[in-house]
Amino acid sequence: MKAVKAFGWLLRQAPTQLTLGLFVTSILSALTEGIGLLLLPSLLQALQAAEAGTQDIARALINGLQQFGFKSPTEALLIAFVALMGLRSAVVFARDQLGMRLQHQLVDKLRAQCFEGLLSAEWRWLSGNKQSTHESVLLTDINRVGMGLHFGIGLVSSLVTLTAYVLTALALSWSLTALALLSGGLLMGMLARQQGAAIRLGQNLSAAHRGLHDVTREGLSGVKLAKILGVTHELIRRMSLTLGNMRSQQLAHTRSNGLSRAWFQTGGAALLAAYVYVGLHTWHTPVPVLLTLVLIFGRVIPMLGTCHQQAHQWLHSLPALRGVQELLHDCKTHAEPVAEPAATDMEHAPLTLDHQLCLQDVTIRHTGRSEAALGKVNACFKARTTTAIMGPSGAGKSTLADVLMGLLAPDEGTVLLNGKPLTAAHRAAWRRQVSYVPQEVFLFHDSIRANLRWGKQNATDAEMREALQCASADFVFALPRGLDTQVGDGGVRLSGGERQRIALARALLQRPTLLILDEATSALDLENEQRVRDAIERLHGDLTVVIIGHRLPTLEHADQVLVLQAGQVHAQGTWDQIRQMQIKT
């Protein structure tokens, strides 16, 4: 029942017109198949009647066709049979096309929903989960769901066609049909225990795919260090083990399918022989009827095997579908609140930092850690001033930056923007007024122009030039292709200092009211650090700047300095005051 419910849930995600069209064409396909098979005994009887004239049913059919002007009854029956099969071929073609459209649209919709859900989720939840797990769902599990849907749709079509076969067979001989249903049901029952195995194999394959994503991401991210340390063989060994595990799961699935197919083929042949023997020697079924029944049962038995294979494939994809459903549920559960129109007075005014941004008794706790990342932090950041935040590693500097940006909501305490609480529903709007430059710069494998416009899509060349000049990134204008220069994967074609200045220009292009620099110069040499520092100093008094770092020359021009230690404000004051405190201690 869970498998049926899952299939129903999946179909409910599809456009109603496509789903209805698919079921209508499936029914029409089955009806034309059944009518064609019903015509077959009459066609055989008509051929006999044309010579002997002894079959009453055939003679009646011939007389009926002659009323439409057909002189030759055999010709009329053959034309009717071919026309019906042609109609069925057209219906089957339409059914298959609708099925493929349904499959692709559902896959695209699920992938878009998952991607949008991840982008709309709370940063606290996102940062606490493995990125490779989400990648595996988006890139692998959803593809498996698409294949499972393909087999599920095929299963429904096969069941509808099977129903038409059974009804046709019942109209010809109920006794032989009852025997076939009983024996076929026993054969299906013998293989029903493999359904649980299919689900287990699907779960194992999902885990193997996620392991592959983990190893691939870690290997490509650490390739430089692996080359330096001479341990590339270890990355190769891990990849080999992961691929071996995945291949073993895929082979187990193929082996399970092959065994089922072999059992059906052998058992089906034995049952078909038994039907012929009983029909001829026990129930003395007329030869035209028996031949038609043999044709029907000859199709039904392999189709039962096909149904079993399709059900097996659908069950095999269920763990992937559950992974997609869980991700959608988690994204919905951890989605960022969205402000309702005119919810508060803050909605009527732009969320800009006009006076000050204050933290009152702000506490942040990360899942799985007993100690708070921030504990009872009180601090104010006045508009158009520069604040430096310093402290040892793990003191909570980056966590504090996440709070200031609106990425993290306090577990306790309040964030006040211009004296008014910055609620969860307004954090997304506030982030549009904030720019952030991290230590590890993120650049697309694209042109400098495209990377700059990621910060402001409608930015003009003049605006980009101004931002580059403010960020001391004038080197761009000396490049042969200027703004159209390709930066390479992650900006590999630029130096570290050039990447940082491009990132700073992108941040300034947004014209933020708050600029946060998180260790933005810690990995630079003195010359490039001086250039970035000069750019920051030129911004003093124009916008609010928060600098997180540990290099003293970068921090000494700040209006105020916060020293964090163990998640708490250990000291606060001007640069000279902090220096005097450090000298005394």
C-alpha positions in Angstrom: 0.0 0.0 0.0 2.9 2.4 0.7 4.1 1.9 -2.9 0.6 2.7 -4.2 0.3 5.8 -2.0 3.8 6.9 -3.1 2.8 6.5 -6.8 -0.4 8.5 -6.2 1.5 11.3 -4.5 3.9 11.5 -7.5 1.0 11.6 -10.0 -0.6 14.4 -7.9 2.4 16.5 -8.6 1.9 16.2 -12.4 -0.4 18.4 -14.5 -4.0 17.0 -14.3 -4.4 17.2 -18.1 -1.4 15.0 -18.7 -2.4 12.5 -16.2 -5.9 12.2 -17.5 -4.7 12.0 -21.1 -2.3 9.2 -20.1 -5.0 7.1 -18.5 -7.5 7.7 -21.3 -5.0 6.6 -24.0 -4.1 3.6 -21.8 -7.7 2.5 -21.7 -8.2 3.1 -25.4 -5.1 1.1 -26.2 -6.4 -1.8 -24.1 -9.8 -1.6 -25.7 -8.5 -1.7 -29.2 -6.3 -4.6 -28.3 -9.2 -6.5 -26.8 -11.5 -5.8 -29.8 -8.8 -6.9 -32.2 -8.4 -10.2 -30.4 -12.1 -10.8 -30.3 -12.2 -10.4 -34.1 -9.5 -13.0 -34.5 -11.7 -16.1 -33.9 -14.5 -14.6 -36.1 -11.9 -14.1 -38.8 -10.8 -17.7 -38.6 -14.4 -18.9 -38.6 -15.2 -16.7 -41.5 -12.3 -18.2 -43.5 -13.7 -21.7 -42.7 -17.3 -20.6 -43.5 -16.2 -19.2 -46.9 -15.3 -22.8 -47.8 -17.8 -24.9 -45.8 -20.6 -22.6 -44.9 -21.2 -24.4 -41.6 -20.5 -21.7 -39.0 -23.6 -19.8 -38.0 -21.7 -17.0 -36.1 -19.2 -16.5 -38.9 -22.0 -16.5 -41.5 -23.9 -13.8 -39.5 -20.7 -11.7 -39.3 -20.2 -12.1 -43.1 -23.8 -11.1 -43.8 -23.4 -8.0 -41.6 -20.3 -6.8 -43.4 -21.9 -7.4 -46.8 -24.5 -4.8 -45.9 -21.7 -2.2 -46.1 -21.0 -3.1 -49.7 -18.2 -5.6 -49.2 -18.4 -8.4 -51.7 -15.6 -10.5 -50.2 -16.2 -11.3 -46.5 -12.5 -12.3 -46.1 -11.4 -9.0 -47.5 -13.8 -7.1 -45.2 -12.6 -8.8 -42.1 -9.0 -8.3 -43.0 -9.5 -4.6 -43.7 -11.4 -4.2 -40.4 -8.6 -6.0 -38.5 -5.8 -4.0 -40.0 -7.7 -0.7 -39.5 -8.2 -1.5 -35.8 -4.6 -2.4 -35.3 -3.6 0.9 -37.0 -5.8 2.8 -34.7 -4.3 1.0 -31.7 -0.8 1.9 -32.9 -1.7 5.5 -33.1 -3.2 5.4 -29.6 -0.1 3.6 -28.2 2.1 6.2 -29.7 0.1 9.0 -28.1 0.2 7.1 -24.8 3.9 6.7 -24.9 4.5 10.4 -25.7 2.2 11.5 -22.9 4.1 9.2 -20.5 7.5 10.6 -21.4 6.2 14.2 -21.1 4.7 13.4 -17.7 8.0 11.8 -16.6 10.2 14.7 -17.6 7.9 17.4 -16.3 7.7 15.7 -12.9 11.4 15.3 -12.7 12.0 18.9 -13.6 9.3 20.0 -11.1 10.7 18.0 -8.2 14.3 19.2 -9.0 13.1 22.8 -9.1 11.1 22.4 -5.9 14.1 20.9 -4.0 16.5 23.5 -5.3 14.1 26.3 -4.4 13.4 24.8 -1.0 17.2 24.6 -0.2 17.7 28.2 -1.2 14.7 29.3 0.9 15.8 27.3 4.0 17.3 28.6 7.2 21.0 29.0 7.1 21.4 27.3 10.5 19.8 24.1 9.1 21.7 24.3 5.8 25.1 24.7 7.4 24.4 21.7 9.7 23.8 19.3 6.8 26.2 17.7 4.3 26.2 19.5 1.0 27.0 16.3 -0.9 23.8 14.7 0.5 21.7 17.5 -1.0 23.6 17.2 -4.3 22.9 13.5 -4.4 19.2 14.0 -4.0 19.2 16.7 -6.7 21.3 15.0 -9.2 20.9 11.2 -8.6 17.8 10.4 -6.5 15.5 12.5 -8.6 16.7 10.8 -11.8 16.0 7.5 -10.2 12.5 8.7 -9.3 12.0 9.6 -12.9 13.0 6.1 -14.0 10.8 4.6 -11.3 7.9 6.8 -12.5 8.6 5.5 -16.1 8.2 1.9 -14.9 5.2 2.8 -12.7 3.4 4.3 -15.7 4.3 1.2 -17.7 2.9 -0.9 -14.9 -0.4 0.9 -15.0 -0.6 0.6 -18.8 0.3 -3.1 -18.6 -2.4 -3.7 -15.9 -5.0 -2.0 -18.0 -4.0 -4.1 -21.1 -4.0 -7.2 -18.9 -7.6 -6.4 -17.8 -8.6 -6.2 -21.5 -6.9 -9.5 -22.2 -8.7 -11.2 -19.3 -12.1 -9.8 -20.3 -11.5 -11.0 -23.9 -10.5 -14.4 -22.7 -13.5 -14.7 -20.5 -15.8 -13.9 -23.4 -14.2 -16.8 -25.3 -13.9 -19.4 -22.6 -14.4 -18.7 -18.9 -13.1 -22.1 -17.8 -9.7 -21.9 -19.5 -9.5 -18.2 -18.4 -10.2 -19.2 -14.7 -7.5 -21.9 -14.9 -5.0 -19.3 -16.4 -5.8 -16.7 -13.7 -5.4 -19.3 -10.9 -2.1 -20.6 -12.2 -0.7 -17.2 -13.1 -1.6 -15.9 -9.6 0.3 -18.8 -8.0 3.3 -17.9 -10.2 3.1 -14.3 -9.1 2.8 -15.2 -5.5 5.9 -17.3 -5.6 7.9 -14.2 -6.6 6.2 -11.7 -4.3 8.8 -12.1 -1.6 11.3 -10.3 -3.9 9.4 -7.0 -3.4 11.1 -6.5 0.0 14.5 -7.3 -1.6 13.9 -4.7 -4.2 13.3 -2.0 -1.6 16.4 -3.0 0.3 18.5 -3.0 -2.9 17.2 0.5 -3.6 18.2 1.8 -0.1 21.7 0.3 -0.6 22.0 2.0 -4.0 20.9 5.3 -2.6 23.6 5.1 0.1 26.2 4.1 -2.5 25.3 7.1 -4.7 25.6 9.5 -1.8 29.0 8.0 -0.9 30.1 8.6 -4.5 29.1 12.3 -4.2 31.0 12.6 -0.9 34.2 11.1 -2.3 34.0 13.1 -5.6 33.5 16.4 -3.8 36.2 15.8 -1.2 38.6 14.5 -3.9 38.2 17.4 -6.2 38.3 19.9 -3.4 41.5 18.4 -1.9 43.4 17.6 -5.1 46.0 20.4 -4.7 46.8 19.3 -1.2 46.9 15.7 -2.2 49.4 16.4 -4.9 51.6 18.4 -2.5 51.5 15.6 0.1 51.9 12.9 -2.5 48.7 11.1 -1.4 46.7 11.1 -4.6 46.8 7.3 -4.5 44.7 7.4 -1.3 42.0 9.5 -3.1 42.2 7.0 -6.0 41.8 4.1 -3.5 38.8 5.7 -1.9 37.2 6.3 -5.3 37.8 2.7 -6.3 36.2 1.3 -3.1 33.2 3.6 -3.6 32.8 2.6 -7.2 33.1 -1.0 -6.3 30.4 -0.8 -3.7 28.1 1.0 -6.1 28.7 -1.5 -8.9 28.0 -4.4 -6.5 24.7 -2.9 -5.6 23.8 -2.3 -9.2 24.8 -5.9 -10.1 22.7 -7.3 -7.2 19.7 -5.4 -8.6 20.4 -6.7 -12.1 20.8 -10.3 -10.8 17.5 -10.0 -8.9 15.7 -8.8 -12.1 17.3 -11.6 -14.2 16.3 -14.3 -11.8 12.7 -13.1 -11.8 12.7 -13.0 -15.6 14.1 -16.5 -15.9 11.5 -17.9 -13.5 8.6 -16.3 -15.4 9.8 -17.5 -18.8 10.2 -21.1 -17.6 7.0 -21.1 -15.6 5.1 -19.3 -18.4 6.1 -21.9 -21.0 5.0 -24.8 -18.8 1.6 -23.1 -18.1 1.0 -22.4 -21.8 1.7 -26.0 -22.7 -0.8 -27.1 -19.9 -3.5 -24.8 -21.3 -3.2 -26.3 -24.8 -3.3 -29.8 -23.5 -6.4 -29.2 -21.3 -8.2 -27.2 -24.0 -7.7 -29.9 -26.7 -8.0 -33.2 -24.7 -10.2 -32.3 -21.7 -12.5 -29.5 -22.6 -12.5 -30.0 -26.4 -12.3 -26.3 -27.1 -12.9 -25.3 -30.8 -9.6 -24.8 -32.6 -10.2 -21.1 -33.6 -11.1 -20.2 -30.0 -8.2 -22.2 -28.6 -5.8 -20.6 -31.0 -7.0 -17.2 -30.0 -6.8 -18.1 -26.3 -3.2 -19.5 -26.8 -2.3 -16.1 -28.4 -3.9 -14.2 -25.5 -2.2 -16.4 -22.8 1.0 -16.2 -24.8 0.9 -12.5 -24.3 -0.5 -12.5 -20.8 2.2 -14.6 -19.3 5.1 -12.5 -20.5 3.2 -9.4 -19.6 2.8 -10.8 -16.0 6.6 -11.0 -16.0 6.8 -7.5 -17.4 4.4 -6.3 -14.6 6.6 -8.0 -12.1 9.7 -6.3 -13.5 8.0 -2.9 -13.6 6.8 -3.3 -10.0 10.3 -4.4 -9.0 11.8 -1.3 -10.7 9.2 1.0 -9.0 9.9 -0.5 -5.6 13.6 -0.1 -6.2 13.1 3.6 -6.8 11.0 4.1 -3.6 14.0 4.9 -1.3 15.1 7.6 -3.7 11.5 9.0 -3.7 11.5 8.9 0.1 14.8 10.9 0.1 13.2 13.5 -2.2 10.1 13.7 0.0 12.2 14.0 3.2 14.2 16.8 1.6 11.1 18.7 0.6 9.6 18.2 4.0 12.8 19.3 5.8 13.1 22.4 3.5 9.5 23.3 4.3 10.0 22.7 8.0 13.1 24.9 8.1 12.0 27.5 5.6 12.7 31.1 6.4 9.7 33.1 7.5 8.3 35.5 4.8 7.0 38.8 5.9 3.3 39.5 5.3 2.5 42.8 3.5 2.4 45.7 6.0 2.9 43.3 8.9 4.7 46.0 11.0 5.8 49.6 10.8 9.1 48.3 9.5 7.4 47.3 6.3 6.6 50.9 5.5 10.2 52.0 5.7 13.3 50.8 3.8 15.4 48.4 5.8 18.5 50.6 5.8 21.0 51.2 8.6 20.3 54.8 9.3 21.3 55.0 13.0 22.6 51.9 14.5 22.4 48.1 14.6 22.4 46.7 18.1 22.6 43.3 19.7 21.0 42.9 23.1 21.9 39.7 25.1 22.2 37.7 21.9 22.9 34.0 22.4 23.5 31.4 19.6 23.7 27.7 20.2 24.8 25.2 17.5 23.2 21.8 17.4 25.4 19.1 19.0 27.5 21.6 21.1 27.1 22.1 24.8 28.7 25.6 24.9 27.1 28.5 23.2 28.8 30.0 20.1 27.7 33.4 21.3 26.6 34.1 24.9 24.8 37.2 26.0 26.5 39.5 23.5 25.8 43.2 23.7 27.2 45.5 21.0 26.1 48.4 18.8 27.3 49.3 15.3 26.7 52.9 14.5 25.8 53.9 10.9 28.7 54.9 8.6 31.4 53.8 11.1 33.9 51.0 10.9 34.0 48.3 13.6 36.8 45.7 13.9 36.1 42.3 15.5 39.0 40.3 16.6 39.7 37.2 18.8 41.2 33.7 18.6 39.9 31.0 16.4 36.5 29.6 17.6 35.7 32.8 19.6 32.5 33.3 17.6 33.6 36.0 15.1 32.0 34.4 12.0 28.9 33.5 14.0 28.5 37.1 15.0 28.8 38.1 11.4 26.0 35.7 10.5 23.8 37.3 13.1 24.6 40.8 11.8 23.8 39.7 8.2 20.5 38.2 9.2 21.5 34.6 8.4 21.1 33.4 12.0 18.3 34.3 14.3 19.2 34.6 18.0 18.2 31.7 20.3 17.9 34.4 23.0 18.1 38.1 22.9 17.2 40.7 20.3 18.7 42.4 17.2 17.6 46.0 16.9 17.8 47.9 13.6 17.4 51.6 14.1 15.8 50.8 17.5 13.2 48.4 16.1 13.4 44.6 16.5 14.7 42.8 13.4 12.2 39.9 13.3 12.7 36.6 11.5 10.1 37.7 8.9 12.3 40.7 7.9 15.7 39.1 7.9 15.6 38.3 4.2 14.7 41.9 3.3 17.5 43.1 5.6 20.1 40.9 3.8 19.4 42.8 0.6 21.0 45.8 2.3 24.1 43.8 3.3 27.2 42.8 1.3 29.7 40.1 2.5 33.2 39.4 1.4 34.6 36.1 2.9 38.1 34.8 3.0 37.3 32.1 0.4 36.0 34.1 -2.5 33.3 32.5 -4.6 33.6 33.3 -8.4 31.7 31.7 -11.3 33.6 30.1 -14.2 32.6 33.1 -16.3 33.7 36.6 -17.2 34.5 39.4 -14.7 31.4 41.2 -16.0 29.1 38.2 -15.2 30.6 37.8 -11.8 30.1 41.5 -11.0 26.5 41.4 -12.2 25.7 38.6 -9.9 25.6 41.3 -7.2 23.5 43.6 -9.4 22.0 42.1 -12.5 21.2 45.4 -14.3 24.6 47.1 -13.5 25.9 49.3 -16.3 29.6 49.4 -17.4 29.9 52.8 -15.8 28.7 51.4 -12.4 31.0 48.4 -12.7 34.0 50.7 -13.5 33.2 52.9 -10.4 32.9 49.8 -8.1 36.2 48.4 -9.5 38.0 51.7 -8.9 36.6 51.9 -5.3 37.9 48.4 -4.7 41.4 49.2 -6.1 40.7 46.7 -8.9 41.8 48.9 -11.7 43.9 46.1 -13.1 40.8 44.8 -14.9 41.0 47.7 -17.3 44.5 46.7 -18.3 43.5 43.2 -19.2 43.3 42.4 -23.0 39.5 41.6 -22.8 38.8 43.9 -19.8 35.4 43.1 -18.2 35.0 40.1 -20.6 38.1 38.3 -19.2 37.3 34.8 -18.1 38.3 34.2 -14.5 38.4 30.3 -14.7 37.0 27.8 -12.3 36.7 29.6 -8.9 38.8 32.5 -10.3 41.9 30.3 -10.7 43.2 32.6 -13.5 43.4 35.5 -11.1 45.8 36.0 -8.2 44.4 35.8 -4.6 44.5 39.6 -4.3 42.8 40.1 -7.6 40.0 37.7 -6.6 39.5 39.6 -3.3 39.3 42.9 -5.0 36.8 41.6 -7.6 34.7 40.2 -4.7 34.9 43.6 -2.9 33.9 45.4 -6.1 30.9 43.0 -6.5 29.9 43.8 -2.9 30.2 47.5 -3.4 28.2 47.3 -6.7 25.1 46.5 -4.6 25.5 49.8 -2.7 24.9 48.2 0.7 24.3 50.0 4.0 26.4 47.3 5.8 29.6 45.8 4.4 31.1 42.8 6.3 34.7 41.6 5.5 35.3 38.2 7.1 39.1 37.6 7.2 39.1 39.0 3.7 42.8 39.9 3.7 44.2 37.1 5.9 45.4 35.0 3.0 47.0 37.9 1.0 50.6 39.1 0.9 51.4 42.5 2.3 51.2 44.3 -1.1 47.7 43.0 -1.9 46.6 43.5 1.7 47.6 47.1 1.5 45.6 47.6 -1.7 42.5 46.1 -0.1 43.1 48.1 3.1 43.4 51.3 1.1 40.0 50.5 -0.6 38.4 49.9 2.8 39.8 53.2 4.2 38.3 55.1 1.3 34.8 53.7 2.3 35.1 55.1 5.8 32.2 57.4 6.6 30.2 56.4 3.5 28.8 53.1 4.8 28.9 50.9 7.8 31.8 48.5 7.7 32.5 45.5 9.9 36.0 43.9 9.6 36.7 40.5 11.0 40.4 39.7 11.2 43.5 39.3 13.3 46.1 41.4 11.4 46.6 44.6 13.4 47.3 47.0 10.4 43.9 46.0 8.9 42.1 46.8 12.2 43.8 49.9 13.6 41.8 52.4 11.6 38.5 51.2 13.0 36.2 53.5 15.0 35.6 50.7 17.6 37.1 47.3 18.3 35.3 44.3 19.7 37.4 41.5 21.2 35.6 38.1 21.4 36.7 35.3 23.6 34.7 32.0 24.1 31.6 33.5 22.5 31.5 36.6 24.7 32.6 40.2 24.4 35.9 40.2 26.3 36.8 43.9 25.5 35.3 46.8 23.6 36.5 50.3 22.8 38.7 52.3 20.5 41.9 50.8 19.0 44.1 52.7 21.4 42.0 51.6 24.4 42.2 48.0 23.3 46.0 48.3 22.8 46.4 49.8 26.3 44.3 46.9 27.8 46.5 44.3 26.0 49.7 46.0 27.2 48.5 46.0 30.9 47.6 42.3 30.7 
